[in-house]
């Protein structure tokens, strides 16, 4: 199974008819898009990764920055 995202002009009668025809075939279903809610573990993992990247950046760029100070 895969997900296909369609963007269309909801004010266009032709676009609504084409979408209705696709759904009427039974090959496609309309699925509500749920917003992503990160868990506290996801937030903490992201924070750790961000901090590690920033620390590495500081270390790798320190000699370049020192040259201009």
C-alpha positions as CSV (number, residue, x, y, z in Angstrom):
1,X,0.0,0.0,0.0
2,X,1.2,3.5,-0.7
3,X,-0.2,7.0,-0.1
4,X,-0.7,9.5,-2.9
5,X,-1.3,13.1,-2.1
6,X,-3.4,15.2,-4.6
7,X,-3.7,18.9,-4.5
8,X,-6.5,20.4,-6.5
9,X,-8.6,23.5,-6.8
10,X,-11.7,22.7,-4.7
11,X,-13.6,25.5,-6.5
12,X,-13.1,23.7,-9.8
13,X,-16.1,21.6,-10.8
14,X,-14.0,19.6,-13.3
15,X,-11.4,18.8,-10.6
16,X,-14.1,17.6,-8.2
17,X,-15.7,15.4,-10.8
18,X,-12.3,13.9,-11.7
19,X,-11.6,13.2,-8.0
20,X,-15.1,11.7,-7.6
21,X,-14.5,9.4,-10.6
22,X,-11.2,8.2,-9.1
23,X,-12.8,7.4,-5.8
24,X,-15.7,5.7,-7.5
25,X,-13.4,3.2,-9.1
26,X,-12.8,1.7,-5.7
27,X,-9.1,1.6,-6.4
28,X,-8.5,4.7,-4.1
29,X,-9.9,5.7,-0.7
30,X,-9.9,9.1,0.8
31,X,-7.9,9.3,4.0
32,X,-7.8,12.1,6.5
33,X,-4.4,13.6,7.1
34,X,-3.5,13.6,10.8
35,X,-0.9,16.1,12.0
36,X,2.3,14.6,13.4
37,X,2.5,14.9,17.2
38,X,6.0,14.1,18.5
39,X,6.3,12.0,21.6
40,X,8.4,13.3,24.5
41,X,11.1,10.7,23.5
42,X,11.1,12.1,20.0
43,X,11.6,15.6,21.3
44,X,14.4,14.6,23.6
45,X,16.1,12.6,20.8
46,X,15.9,15.6,18.5
47,X,17.3,17.9,21.2
48,X,20.3,15.5,21.7
49,X,21.0,15.3,18.0
50,X,20.8,19.1,17.6
51,X,23.2,19.6,20.5
52,X,25.6,17.1,19.1
53,X,25.6,18.7,15.6
54,X,26.1,22.1,17.1
55,X,29.0,20.9,19.3
56,X,30.7,19.2,16.3
57,X,30.2,22.4,14.2
58,X,31.8,24.5,16.9
59,X,34.8,22.1,17.1
60,X,35.3,21.8,13.4
61,X,35.0,25.6,12.7
62,X,37.0,26.8,15.7
63,X,40.3,27.0,13.8
64,X,38.6,29.0,11.0
65,X,36.9,31.4,13.4
66,X,40.2,31.8,15.4
67,X,41.9,32.9,12.3
68,X,39.6,36.0,11.9
69,X,39.6,37.0,15.6
